Amino acid sequence: MDQEAVVMNIIVNAGEARSLCFEALSLAKKQELAKARERLRQAKVCLNQAHLTQTQLIEADEGEGKVKMTLVMVHAQDHLMTTILAHEMTMEMVSLHERLS
């Protein structure tokens, strides 16, 4: 397993998902709710890919410290987790915009 490629996969997919979430929020503010929901769907695809990569790392580690922990690995994990939260919060905000319109 090329750890650098794995870490970059997580960062790139989480970053794309985060950008799509904020696009969705911007679209919701403009009452473009169908487009906002589509961005959230796209973000979920990216998050699923990043999460799959994270799961592969966990499986390779087997709870035994086999995967070397680096600062960039910690950064990738942090980026993924904050993006998951951003996605969940954005879904709620888009739902609120839908109810208010």
N, C-alpha and C positions, 0 to 999 in steps of 0.2 A: 504494500500500500504506500503510494507516494503521499506522504503527509502534507506536503506543501500544496499539492493539487487538491487534496481533500479539504483543507482549510480554505483555500480560495473558492472552491465550489460552495461551501457554506456561506462565505462572505458575499460572494457575487449574487447568489440566489436570495439571501436575506436582504441585501441592499436593493435589489430589483423589487422585491415584495414591499419593502418600506416605501419606495418611491411610488409604487402603484397605490398603496394605501392613502398616501397624501394626495395623489391625483383624485382618488375616489372622494375624499373629503371635500376637495375643491369643487368637484362636479356636483356633489350633493348640495353645497351651499348655493349653487346656481340652479338648483332644482332639476339637474340632468341626472335623475335617479337611475334610469336604466343603464346609462354609461357608468355611473358610480358602482352599481352592482357588478357590472362586467369587469371593472378594474379590480374589485375585491375578489372576484373569481380567479382572475389572472394572478393576483397576489397569492392566493391560496395554492395555486399550482407551484409557484416558486417556493413557497414555504414547505410544501410537501417534499420537493426535491432536496431542499436543505436539510429537512428533518430526516429523510432517508439516509443522507450522507452521514449525519450525526449518529444515527442508529448503527450504521456500518462501523463507525469508529468505536462505539460502545461494545459491539459484538467482537471486534478485533481485540479490544482490551481485555475482555473476559473478566473484568473486575480485579485484575491482577497487576495493573500498572504497566501493561505491555506497550501501550501507546505513550510516546514521549510527550509530556505536557510542556508547551512553550507559551510565551506571552501572546503570540499570534493565535494560537489555539484558543486561549482564554478569550481573546478579543472576538474570535469567530463565534464562540458559544454565547458570549454576551450580546453580540449583534443579533444572533438568531432569536434569543429569548426576548429581547426588547422589541423585535419586529413582530413576534407572535403576539405580544401584548398590544402593539400598535394596531395590528390587524383586528384583534378582538374589539378594541375600543372604537375603531373606525366602523366596524359593522354595526355597533350600537348607535353611533352617531348618525349613520346613514339611515338606520331604522327610525330614529327620531325625526329626521328630516322628512321621511316618507309619511309619518303620522301627522306631522304638522302641515303638510301640503294638502 
